[in-house]
Amino acid sequence: MSGEIVLVFSSNVFLFAYLPAVLLLYYICPRRGRNLLLFAVSLVFYGWGEPVYLALMLFTIALNYAGGLMIDSRRRSGKSAKTVLTVTIVLNLALLGFFKYTGFIMDSLKALVPALSSLSVPEIALPIGISFYIFQSMSYTIDVYRSDAPVQRDPVGFGTYVAMFPQLIAGPIVKYKDVAEQLSCRRESVEKFASGIRIFIVGLAKKLLLANQMGLLWENLSVSGGTLSAWVGMLAYTLQIYFDFSGYSDMAIGLGRMLGLEFLKNFDYPYISRSITEFWRRWHISLSTWFKEYVYIPLGGNRRGLKRQLLNIFIVWALTGLWHGASWNFVLWGLYYGLWLTLEKVFLLKRLEKLPSAIRCIMVLLVVSVGWMLFYFVDTGELFAFMGRLFNGAAEDVYSLNMILAYLPTLVLAAFAATPAGKCVYHKLDGTVVQPLFCTLGLGMLLLLCTAALASQSYNPFIYFRF
């Protein structure tokens, strides 16, 4: 990714300048012009940090828009559209491959072929969100080919779908068939707008009040301390990546509702899962669904016997790892989950079902937390050094102990917030006079705390921007 400033949801510029201006323009704009306005402000949003890559996004939009029209035209005339689909998929993947994997492929070749060791590897900046919007564009042409989605003849409507700023940079990956009708005849309402604000504030709080704090704790404990620090640090990163990504997804869903759009849920309390299979039904749901619909099922899914099914699982998870990053640690991370899912499919799941739910949740959380270490550490030496700290029984230094004690209340709060316990309490208040007051005061307090955090925090990364 380039070093330009990215316009993120959890920033003062977005919250107090861009978003109010967009909402004002959107609601004073005549309904027939709202897609054009949304397309234009989305291009501004993307071009804010990387104007040079606006041409790449517009080319992707034009490619898949034309591909959809050609597929529909050939199908209507009784001709095969498979060649058109193949060409659009190849071109989409070629774009993604060039920007994301050129350096990785060249480095791997240099490691395998000594004669190429002197070859210089070009530095190609990764456009933000390219993995998301290319996968989204591909789903459109594939669904049109399958007759699962109507062709979009309005270039502005299609451009709005691909470039829509709420989910442009980090998802959720929205399939065209899920929003086709909304693009042409959505209806905004006060109730939908209010619910969008609520969801957005909750997502903002997840990011600023929990994810960032867990990230600071992880950064300190990942490089120093003993065994206790390693375990607490690993838990902190496990919580950081969840609140970081699910918070951004919540903000995207909330922004969509403010604009009259409904996006599907992307996270469903994954850390309460009782199996790895269940975990991946709850984590980054839009990506898991994408790979299932467009890779796993076309490969044969579970229809060609157990051996082929297991092979399909490994293929899908190797590709899932590569999607996340052009580095071998991501491939290992994908294969790690491919292995666990295979073990569950073959024999482990039936045995796990005999255990108490609490033990199963703890086991899954341990597997997932170790997986996040594969995800985080690009350097295998650093990975093994950290994993060694988990089991070597090393004593703690005073600094690490003070860090753990200072962040312990936030750590406990984050662990609680990663479960549906708070949501259950809130829903028990349904129909009572207390609930509206509780909701209003709670959201107001969260917004004030988030505003204070924005004013005082300099640490505000976003993990999934690099994908």
Disulfide bonds with the S-S distance in Angstrom:
none
